[in-house]
Amino acid sequence: MAGFDVIEQQLKELKESGRYRPLTVWEGGSDSWMTLQGGKRVLQMSSNNYLGLTQHPALKQAAADAIAKYGVGAGSVRTITGTLDIHDELERRLAEFKGTEATLVFQSGFTTNQGVLASILGPDDVVISDELNHASIIDGIRLTKTNKRIYAHKDMDQLEAALKESGGFRQRVVVTDGVFSMDGDIAPLPHIVELAERYDAIVYVDDAHASGVLGKHGKGSTDHFGLHGRVHIQVGTLSKAIGAVGGYVASSHSLKDYLTNVARSFLFSTSLPPSVAATCLAAIQVLKTEPELTERLWRNANSFRSMLLAEGFNTGVSETPIIPIIVGDPARTNQFSRRLMEEGICAQGIVYPTVAMDKGRVRLIVTAQHTDQDLAFAREVLTKVGKEFGLI
Ligand SMILES: Cc1ncc(COP(=O)(O)O)c(C=O)c1O
């Protein structure tokens, strides 16, 4: 068939450079043990289901009840007939939970970053962004004609230099992930806030991996550092620890009002199914009433990381439940990941260009659902395969 020669060529190049990734199909839902299509059971150490909420009975019941009441879809974009009372309630409860004036819910964390950044940044402004920020932040910035400065990962001297030299712009916006998704380290938010206050800049934090994970009841990095009222824009996701899908921005009434009128990913896409809004409402309740889930998450993460370090693995700069094992070469990293799968552990390989060429890693994510036996099994397999690969 004529027409797709270019696509075919590009696919070939992806395969030749080792960047081609077929999809893995799973039977059943997201859980700590999952079944690969074909029947093999493996321990899941790559999901973002930090608290195991995808399978929480209260969330499932809330979704089922909402389907019975509202049906399955919202039927429209938010600005026409797609703002149901349950969307409104979710935004009010999220604002209460985050301790901000208002929140606005989007269809995903990705579209939240895209929508918010594209709306607030213009040609007279400057955005100052950590080099390891998420793809959705990069894409959101690319949608604008704004001026851009990138600082080396968590380098506060470079951030200050960029702030200093950008006094002539209408608005300065500093953007950072709260928890960095590939390394599992935490942004130095107190330092960022202090600099932003000194240079009169707006602080924007993407808490995708901090939502439900960091701070009291999983309220995020602003709460973790006690910075309430000093971070202007907090983005969160409902797709990871919250167990459903969606994203939100937590900020002021005026930002919400503005975004409701101009954010294109908000305006031109149908709102979340009401069952998803109901699931998220139930999740907020669980975060408040079952703190043992977050406690278990951190206990598992800290003990598992200590174990890996004691065995001699290189876990980089991890300080959260995201724990990479640095392998290095991309091909070897993918081989390591495949061997772990053969031995019963799903541990995603992450290679160039997502990370630097010599920093290929498998990214392990420990959850609250992992039992002591699960983690003992993971230890046994990782040490066996780690020795095969000369990593320990
Ligand atoms: C830092 C960060 N921001 C945003 C997102 C996007 O969130 P969502 O999956 O809700 O679209 C992700 C998810 O991969 C992420 O890691």
The ligand as a MOL file (V3000), in Angstrom:
LIG
                    3D

  0  0  0     0  0            999 V3000
M  V30 BEGIN CTAB
M  V30 COUNTS 16 16 0 0 0
M  V30 BEGIN ATOM
M  V30 1 C 5.5290 14.2610 36.4260 0
M  V30 2 C 4.3040 13.8650 35.6690 0
M  V30 3 N 3.4310 14.8220 35.3030 0
M  V30 4 C 2.2990 14.5150 34.6350 0
M  V30 5 C 2.0070 13.2190 34.2740 0
M  V30 6 C 0.7640 12.9340 33.5250 0
M  V30 7 O -0.2490 12.4820 34.3700 0
M  V30 8 P -1.4540 11.6510 33.7970 0
M  V30 9 O -1.0110 10.2170 33.7170 0
M  V30 10 O -2.5710 11.8810 34.7530 0
M  V30 11 O -1.7680 12.1990 32.4350 0
M  V30 12 C 2.8890 12.1880 34.6290 0
M  V30 13 C 2.5480 10.7930 34.2640 0
M  V30 14 O 3.2560 10.0880 33.6220 0
M  V30 15 C 4.0700 12.5140 35.3320 0
M  V30 16 O 4.9360 11.5680 35.6700 0
M  V30 END ATOM
M  V30 BEGIN BOND
M  V30 1 1 1 2
M  V30 2 1 2 3
M  V30 3 2 2 15
M  V30 4 2 3 4
M  V30 5 1 4 5
M  V30 6 1 5 6
M  V30 7 2 5 12
M  V30 8 1 6 7
M  V30 9 1 7 8
M  V30 10 2 8 9
M  V30 11 1 8 10
M  V30 12 1 8 11
M  V30 13 1 12 13
M  V30 14 1 12 15
M  V30 15 2 13 14
M  V30 16 1 15 16
M  V30 END BOND
M  V30 END CTAB
M  END
